[in-house]
């Protein structure tokens, strides 16, 4: 099941995206629909029987929005693919424990939204296609064995990074939290216990494949990530966790190749979809 948040005829809403790329709005799904998708994740009301005909909306007629405003900053895992560690450094940089940073939730940008180049403060804007996990229930001190039960679903994130700012400040927050620097979406694929949690991920810039790998290559798998983040630290419904990017980022190329005005970046993850954004000058 895929969930989307959108604007239709000037009004915000959310609903289920069908295989035919039509949206079943929340009003057709619930007797008393939660106000937002985040409210649904928190409350989890039962969906009505949809055997009867309901009015749907073609996805072409809506403007896709970010899924919701999360309760906290986006949590993100760095250096989670061996080849990405090597392209950014050496094997001595392979982490023994998860490397965690956050991105401001103010940086979130929807599918088809425009990434700001921020050309006055950075000349090294880079892309990072990633799988993101949406937490579905309040969770603390969960074991790896039980960790996947905390997941509501999965989406796509492009962890846009100003490399020069990141290096200058010797930490990640500022270089990864510029306005319009965290594309997310276009939908959330719900998780169930029978589902394979290994995904193929591919990032294209102007049609050229830059990143292509599998989350099966993680250094720290999903269960380890969620369990580690929950140790003495409560995860809340709607918390977003970006799980790391494969090799192929612009700063790892020879010569380094950073984003420019007019570039189009597409991140595709199987079973979820494609997140597409274009770069514009600030």
N, C-alpha and C positions, 0 to 999 in steps of 0.2 A: 504494500500500500504506500502511495506517495502523497505527501501533504504539501500544499503550496499556500503562500499568502500573496494577496494580489489586490489591485485596485480595479474595480469595474464600474464604469459610468460614474466615476468620481468618488466611489465609496470603497473603503478598505474592507476586506473580507478574507476568508481562508476556506479551504476545502480539500477534497481528495481529487487527485489527477488520475484520470482513467488511462487505460492503454491506448485509447483513441485520442489522447491529448484533449480531452474535455474535462472540465472541472465540475464536480458536484459540490455546490456551496454548502457551508455549514448549516444553513437553515433547513436544508433537506436531510441532514444527517442526524440531527438531535432534536428532541422535543423542546429543550431549553438550551440552545447552543452556547457554549462558553464564548466570551467576547473575542478572545484572540487564540491563536494556535498555542501560545505559551500557556494560556489558561486551560486549554484542552489537555496539554501534557501534564499539568498539575492535577487536574480533576479526573481525567480519564472516564467521562461518561460513556455509557453504552451507545453504540451507533444503531440507529433504527434499521429495520428490515428495508432494504432498498430494492426489493423485487418489483415494487410498483414503479411506474414510470415517473421520473423526476426531471425537471428542467435542468439542463446542463449548459455550460458556457464554453465555447471554443477557446482554447488557450490564446489564440491569435487576437482575441478581443480584450484581453486583460493586460495590465502592466504588472509584471512579477515584482514583488517586494522582498526585502530580507524576511526570513521566516518569522522572526520576532526579535524584540530587544532582550538579550539575555540578562539574568540577574547579576552577573559578574563580567569582568573582562574575559576575553577569549583566552583560555589556557592553551599553550602550544608546546610541543615537544621538538627540541632541536637535535640534529645529528642522529637521526633514527634510521638512516640507510647507510650501510658501510661505504658504498661508492660515493655518496654525497660527502661523507666525512673526508674521503681522500681527495675529492676535487676541491675542497675548501681548506685542506691541510695535509696531515699525514696520519698514518695508522696509530701514532701515539695519541691522536685526538679522539679515538674511539672511546665513547663514554662507558664507565663502569656502572653508572647509575643514570636514570633519566635526567636529561637537561630540560628544565622547565622555564618558560618565560611567558609573559602575557602581552596581548595586543589590546589596546583600548577598544571597548565596544562601540565607541563613537566612529571608529574607522570602517565599520561594516558598510558594504555596498551591495546592491542587488544585482542579479543577473541582468545584463544589458546596461547596467549603470556604467558611468565613465570613470576610469581610474585617473586620478590627478597626477600629473607629471612632477609637480612641485619643483619646477626647473630653477627657481630662485634659491633653493636651499640644498638641492641634491643633483648630482649628475650621474648617479649610479642606481637608478630605480630598477629593481629586479623582480622576477616572478618566482613563485614557488607553489605548484599545484599540490594539493593535499587532500586526503580523506579527513573528514571531521566527524566526531562522535557527538551526539546530543544525549545528555543525561536525562533519564526519565523519572527518577525518584530520588528523594533525599537519601544520601548515602555517606556513611563514615566507617572507616576501618574495615572495609570489605576485603575478603580474601581474593586471591587470583581465581580460585575455583568458582567463586560466586560473582566475580566482577562483571561479567557480560550481562547479568540480570539487571544491572543498573542502566543499561542502554535503552533509550527510546528509539533512536534511529541514527541514520547516517546522512551526511550531505557533503558538498564540495566546498573547499576554501582555497582561495589564491592568496597566499601569505606574502603580499607585496612588501618588499624590504628596500629601504634606502641604505645601501651597503656602506657608503662613506659616512653617513650619520651613525650607523651601527658601530663602525670601527672607531670613530672619533670619541664616542661616549663610552666605549668598552663595555657596553651592555646592550640589550636588544630592544628595550621598550620604545624609545624615541624613534629609532630607525624603522620600527615595524608598526607604528601607531599614527602615522600621518593620516589626515582626513582622506576618505575614499581610497583606503589602501588595504581593504580586506573584503574583496568580493566573496559572496557566499550564496549558495543555492544551486540550481533554481528551485529544488524541492528537497524534502526530507523523506528518505526511504525508511519505513519503520522496520524494526528488528524483531525477529522471533527466534526462539531457541533452536529451531531447525535450520536456520539460515546459515549459509557459508559466509564467514566474515572476512574472507580474502577477496580483495578487489584489484582489478587492473586499473592503472591510472596513466593518463597520457596528457601532456601539455603541448599545445601548438602555439607558435607565435607567427602570425601572418601565414598560416598554413604549413609551416615547417615544424616537424616533430622535434621538440627539444628534450622532453622527458617522457620515458616509457618504462614502467616497472610494475611490480606487484607488491601489495602490502604484505604479502607473504615473506618479503625480504626485510621486514622490520627488524631492527636490533632488539627493540622492546615491543612485544606484541600488545594487543588491545587490553587483555586482561591485566598484564603487568602495569600498563600505563594507568588504568583506572584504579587499580588497587593501590599503587604508589601515591597517586594524587589524593586518595581518600584517607591516608594515614594521618590521623589527628586533624583532618581538614575536611569539613563537610561539603560534599558536592550537592548541588541543588538542581531540581528539575529545570531544564532549560540551559544548564551550563554547557558550554561548547568547548570541545577539546580538539585542536588541530594536531594530527598525529605524526607530522614530519614529512619532508619532501624528498623525492628521489634525486639522483644525480641529473645533471643537465641544465642547471641554472645558468643564467647569463654570466655571472661572475666567475663561473668555472670554465668558461669557454676560452679558446685561444684565437684571437685576443678576446678579452672580456667584452660581452655584447649586452648592453643594457637597453631598457625600454625607451622608445622614442614616441613623440607625438604621432598619432595616427595608427600605431600598432594595435593589432587585435590579438587578444590572448584567449585561447579556449582550453579549458581543463575538462577532460572527459573521464568519468569513472563508470565502469560497467554497472548496469542495473540502476544507477542513479540518474545519469544524464550528462549534459554538457553545460558548463558555466562559461559564459562568453562576456567579455568586456573589452572596451576600446580605451586607448590612452589619449587623454587630452591635456593641453597646457593648462596650468592653473591660472 
